[in-house]
Each structure stands twice: as C-alpha cells, then as structure tokens.
Amino acid sequence: MKVHQGLENFSKLDKAVVTTGTFDGVHIGHQIILKKLIETAKRIGGESVLLTFYPHPRMVLQEQSDLRLINTIEEKTELLRQAGVDHLIIHPFTKEFSRTTSLEYVRDILSNQIGTVKLVIGYDHHFGRNREGSFEHLKEYGPIYGFEVEEIPAQDIDDVKVSSTKIRAALEEGDIETANSYLGQAFPISGRVIRGDQIGRELGYPTANIELSSQYKLIPADGIYAVKVKLDDKVFNGMLNIGMRPTFEFEEPKRSLEVHLLDFKGDLYGQYLSLELMKRIRDEKKFDSKEELIEEIQKDEVRIRNYFRK
C-alpha cells in the first residue's frame, strides 16, 4: 500500500476506485465497504484508493470536543494495509478545508486530483461544507465528471449492527470482548517503554510503563486485562494494568498503563510495544497492604494463564 500525506502528494490515476471517510476502528462495517472497494478495483483493472482525514473532523469543528480515537493514524494505516488497499491518502482536515463545497469536492478532489472512475460509499454518506453533499448529489455529479457511484445498501451495514460510537462506548465500559467482536480484531494499544516508579519490580512483577504514541488515543476503563504483546517479531502473553494504582500514595497521581510480560526476562526500556487487549479480568482495586495486592496479582496471573491456555 502506498501512503500519500496530503492530496497534493498524490498523482492522478487512470482508474481510481475510491472510498472516503474517517474509518476510525476499521471495524466490521468498514470492512464491508473495503471488501467491495478492493473487489471492484480488481474487476475493472483499477487501483483502490481510500481518502481519509486527520485530525478527525469533529476535533477541528467542535473545539470543545473530547473525542478519543479507537485507532491512532499509525494503527489505522496498518489495518488498511492488511485489508489490501492500494493507496491511502491522509489529508489534513482544517477549518479552511471544511468550507469545501460538495461541487468542489467532487470536481476538484474526486475527479481532477484523484481520477475517480468508481466511487464506493456507505449509505447515508455526507460530504462537503456543512455535510451538504449526499448520495443524490453524487448520482447527479457522477455522469458529469465521469465516474459511477456504488452505494453499499443500508441492510448490508445494518446487519452487522456496529458503529465507531458503539465501540467507543464498549471500551469506556471496559467491555473489551464486545468491542473486539465489533472491530473484527483485538483492540490495539502501542507505545514506547519509559522509566516508571518501578513498583511492579518490588511486587515481583516487573512492568513496562507504556507512553502512548498519541494523546488522542481512547484508553479503555481502568482494570486488569489479558493482553498479547508484540516485541519485534515475538509475541508474549501479558497482564496489563490501566489506572491510578490506588494502593499507593503519589504526590501527583496520574493514570498509567503498565504491562507485565509473562515468561519474559530482559530490559524493555526504550522498546516499542504493540498490545492487543483480549479480556478484562477485573476492576482496579485499592488494597490495604502490599501483601494483599501481591496475592491478588498472583490470582490475576493464574486467571490470565488459564485464559490463554483455553
């Protein structure tokens, strides 16, 4: 997959089969659209193109928005690469760009800049200034600018009963298994290992303190999670703690993500880890003593080992 940073860095194609949208999560509803996009491109001997925007439009247009994203732009790029898209255009979304009319969007971007011959979109797709553009606009403009429009029927997407909003809600409740079923894959978290307070080492469970690669990444509810951890080309099972570590007193308490890799020995500082969250084991709790906490962590380890064994 070729990644193009901005429309200005994309060279017009002869047979571009295009879809457009934020595609946050690249969930099973999105995957229906991607499958149709790729199949159509292959059938007509063209190339599949996905036009997406960063930052998320709501972050730009709603200044007080506290929106958190299911995927970082790096995670989304990798998921689209795995899906088999030929070209990914990541165009900066600005207030100026948001004033692009539906006609300018179709004529200047889809036709003149990309070379669209076929546009594949989900139902209820809107675009352009104030979301004025609709499927009806596209059906009207398509013949004028030389492309066909294929709309994914509402039933095809409604059948999977999924949306990015539903996934965010499940993650915020810690319902990782529901979120994963909507995503069609495990929810990812990635980042670099930084030096922490080394409390895990005192407890007999040394942890890697994860610094996220994006401040806009949605982090699930506090608790203990069974995770798979990718380090270079190896995968380990692990225990992830998300939360405030309430058993200990800190001058400046802050939410942290700390993962213990089972059956691993070595130095992880500075390493980049990719985590897949599989199951939430329990809530984060405050314990009366360090000994009680260690006893509970030992139980967590047994639960997680049993989960992966099954």
Protein Blocks (a to p, Z undefined) as FASTA:
>chain_A
ZZdehjklpccdfbdcddedjkpoiaaklmmmmmmmmmmmmmnopacddddddddfklmm
mmmbccdcfbdfklmmmmmmmnopabdcdddddfklmmpcfklmmmmmmmmmnopabdcd
dehiaedehhlacfklmmmmmmmnopacddddfklmmmnopafklmmmmmmnopamlmmm
mnopacdddddddddehlmmmnopacdddddfbfkbccddeddddddddehjaccddddd
edjhlmbccfbacdddddddehiacdfehiacddddfbdfbdcdddfbfklmmmmmmmmm
mmmmmmmmZZ
